[in-house]
């Protein structure tokens, strides 16, 4: 397959030296890209600003803001068989960006914000037969929030984790996740390295692709039998 992986945070500038962002290190998304490459897939990696080295064989597209990430995903999605949205996209951006550094005594007490685009919601209409995988980083109501996002964003799988844990989630080298799939199945994984979690995600994707391929091959034969 050709897999589009979005990874890392986005940064939304306030002025030339300040920005709004989040704690994403990009480790999970980069681990997924590496696992997919190891299994022989082609990977297009759309990455926000991170401090880790990308896999050598991945085609890398660097972005900074949420809107830049959206443009990169939309431009490259038609060439891909699957999208794994592991990026932590900033939900908000400053409504106005200053072209010069704002002096401390002139910084407003309140910073007006504008909502950023929800990338998965926007590209959902372009999904077609592609497999979409998303993530849910939550601090409560994990199952309910994961299922809500799964349905709202037309995903085939969502990988959910509780970011309150110190051994999982942002910046950690390990993760403790639960898979929720569109067919109603749920799989809770034990604590493992992000590399191992990435292998499980890629394995799920490969299994789903095989299942669909088998179903596609069987459909014509079923129709013929009914005609006869």
N, C-alpha and C positions, 0 to 999 in steps of 0.2 A: 504493500500500500504506500501511498504518498500521504504523510500525516502532517497536518499543520498543528504545531504546538505553540500556544501563547504562554509566556512565562514572565515572572518578575512583577514588580510594582509599576505603577505609572506615577509621574510627577507633574503637578499642576502649578506653574509658576505664579508667584505673587508679584515679584519684581526680579531683577537679574540675579539676586543672591538667595532668595527665599522661595520655598515651594510647599505645597501640601502633598503628602504621600502617605505611605503605610509601612508596616514592618516586613513586608515580603522580601525574602532574600533571593528568590528565584530557584532555590535548591530543588524543590519538587518538580517544577517544570523542566529544568535542565536534566534531572534524573530520568524523567519520562522520555525526553529526546534521546538520551544515551541508550536507554533500554530498547527503544524502537529501532535505532540504528544497529544495535547489537543483533537484533532479530532480522535484519536484512531489509528494513523499510527505508524509504527516503523520507527525510525530515526537513520541513521548513520551520525554522524557529523564529517566531516574532517575540522579541525580548525587550522589556522595559529595562531601566538602568539597574544593573547588578554588578557585584564585585567578584563574580566567578567566571571561569573560563568556559566558553561554550564547547560542545562536542565538535571535534575537528571536521567531521563529515557532514554536519548539518549546514543547510543554507541559512545564514543568519540575516535577519532583518531587524535592525535596531530602531526602537521608537522611544519617545519620552512621555508624551501625554496620552490620555485615553482616546482622544480623537485621532491621533496619529496611529494608535494601535488598531482602532476600528478601520481606518483606511487600509492598513496593511493586511488585516484579516480579510476584508471584503475583496481586495485586489488579488489575493492568493487563494482564496477558498475554491474558486472554480477549478483549479488545477489539482485539488486534493480529494482524497477519499474519506478523510476523517478529520475532525477538529477536536483537539483536547485543550480546553480553555482553563489552564492552570494559573493564569495571571491574576493578580489581585489589583483590579482596576479601581482607581480612586472614584468614588461615587460623586464627588463634588469638585469644582474648580472655582477659583476666584472669578467673580463676574467681570472684573476689570483687571488687566495686568499693567503694572507700571513699567515704563521703559527705562526708568532710572531707579536706583536704590532709594527706597522710602526711609527717610531719617526717623529715628526712634520717636522724636517729639512730634512727628507728623503722622505716625501710624494711627489709623482710625481704631477706636475701641471695638468696633464691630466690622467684620470683614464680609461684605456681601458675597454670596455664593451662587453659582449656577449648577444645575444638575448635569452630570456627564452622561453620555449615551450608554445604554445597557447593550454591550456588544452582542451578547448571545441572543437577546430579544430581537435585535435588529436583523441579524443574519439568519434567524430562524426560518424566515420565508424563503431563503435560498438553500435550505438544507437538502432538498431532493432525497436521494438515496444515501446520502452521506451519514456517517455515524458521528453523533455529537456527544462529547463527554464534558461535564462541567464540575466545578468544585463548590462546596459550601463550607465556609469557615464561620462557625457559630459560637456563641457563648451561652446558649440555652435553647431548649425546644429543638434539639438537633433533628429528630426524625420529621417533625412537622414542617420545619423550615426547608429541609432537604427535599421533601416531597412537593412542597409548594413551588420551589424553584425548578424541580424536574419537570413539572407540568407546564409552568408558565413560560419556560424557555425551550420547550419541545426537545428535551434531552433524551438520550437513550440510557445514559448512566450519569449519576451524580455521586461524587466522592465527598463525603462529609466528615468533618472532624471538629472537636471541641478545642478551641484555641486557648481556653483557660489553663490547660495542662502545660506544665513546664517541659515535658518530654515530647511534645508533639506540636505541630503547627508552625507558625512563623519562626524563622531563624534556627530552629532545632534541626539536628541531623537525623532524628527519628520522627515517626508519625504513627498515629493510631486512628484509623479511618473506618468508616462503614460505607459499603457500596449499596446504593439504592438504584435499581434498574426500572425501566419503563414497563417491564412485564410483571412488576410487583414483587420481585425477589429482593432479598436483603442479605448482605453478608458482612459480618463484623470481623475485621481483621485485628489480630493482636498487635502489640507494639513491635515495630520493626523499623529498619532503616528506610530512608526515603528511596533508596535504590531498590529495595525489595518491594516496597509499595508500587513503585514505577513498573516493576516487572509484572506485578499482578494486574495493573491497569492495562498494560499492553497485551497481556494474555487474555484478558476479558475482551478487548477490542478484536483480537484475532479470532477468538471463538465466535463472537457475534458476526463477524464478516463471513466465517465459514458457514454458519447457520443460514445466513441470508443467501449465500451462493447455492447451497443445497436446495433451499426452498424455491429459488428462481429456476433451478434445473427441473424440479418436480412439477411445477405449474403447467407447462405445456402438455406433459403426459397425462395429467389429471383431466385437462380440458378435452383431450382426444378420447379418453375413455368414456367421458360423459356423452360426447357426440355419437360414438358408436352404440 
